[in-house]
């Protein structure tokens, strides 16, 4: 009887972990952050603009309904990830900590949308 209780508990734990991984692994749209209380989040949005301010790179990301946020990441982190000639483009997927009061996401991981820029050789 005890074995069945332990087995049932293990099945319940693995089932809960599997269901949770579906929600954690799927990025929210930037527009979903309008009602998000803040905290750790994985988010996807269209890149509107990006640039450098001091030691940080900022990204302006837009959601499907036009809601925008500012996402920031240390410049050194981006250089380590994509090299000194990096580009952001199209859809960007990032993880980080969102502050709804400032509509700012402090990026901890860049999952999509950042790559090394490369240049074609000059023809003589």
Secondary structure, 3 states (H helix, E strand, C coil): CHHHHHHHHHHHHHHHHHHHHHHHHCCEEHHHHHHCCCEEEEEEEEEEEEEEECCEEEEEEECCCCCEEEEEEEHHHHHHHHCCCEEEEEEEEEEEEEECCCCEEEEEEEEEEEEECCCCCCCC
